[in-house]
Amino acid sequence: KRGRPRKGEQEALEPKGPTRLEKQSAGMSLQAMLADLPKQADVGCKRNSQGYAEVWRGYKFHMTSGDGQVPLSCILTSASVHDSQVALPLMKMTENRVDYLYDLMDAAYDVPGILDYSKFLKHVPLVDKNPRRNKALAEELEAEAKRQTLIHMESPETVRYRERTTAERVNSRLKDE
């Protein structure tokens, strides 16, 4: 039956298997990770910076880039694939090509599996925190930002995270040029 189960029907549901991210972090090879990602054209949806949903049909292009706006690795998937599901294959692919120290990612990648894998590769994960409906964490992050503004100080992680604009510029150039 479609839809949300009624109260009491929760126990009758079968337990879900491991997520794609859990399977990837359990030691899959790069080829197995890539084979597990959907590649057929479908519909994708994403909220833009103004909060409106943008919908498109087709594919999604995921990419890692280095300093100087140099693309290092890329993967083409279905439009509906969430960015976090491609993080580990991209990290592994890039790790095989170049030596790097930091993984700069936005709040969509604030997932324990991704952060742990980054540390496993001996990288420093610089990921924007996502409170995910945790009011206490959201208030603490806001209070920390106010304290840093008050004493005119930026954390080293904040300064390094600003380099993420390189990835945005690479994506912009690919769209425009």
GIHUTA-V353109 format. One record per run of one state. SS is the DSSP state (~ for helix, > for strand, _ for the rest). FROM is the first residue (numbers start at 1). LEN is the number of residues. If there is no record, write none. Layout:
BEGIN
ss=(SS & SS)
from=(FROM & FROM)
len=(LEN & LEN)
END
This chain:
BEGIN
ss=(_ & ~ & _ & ~ & _ & ~ & _ & > & _ & > & _ & > & _ & ~ & _ & > & _ & ~ & _ & ~ & _ & > & _ & ~ & _ & ~ & _)
from=(1 & 10 & 13 & 20 & 26 & 30 & 37 & 42 & 48 & 53 & 67 & 70 & 79 & 84 & 98 & 102 & 106 & 107 & 110 & 112 & 121 & 124 & 128 & 135 & 151 & 156 & 177)
len=(9 & 3 & 7 & 6 & 4 & 7 & 5 & 6 & 5 & 14 & 3 & 9 & 5 & 14 & 4 & 4 & 1 & 3 & 2 & 9 & 3 & 4 & 7 & 16 & 5 & 21 & 1)
END
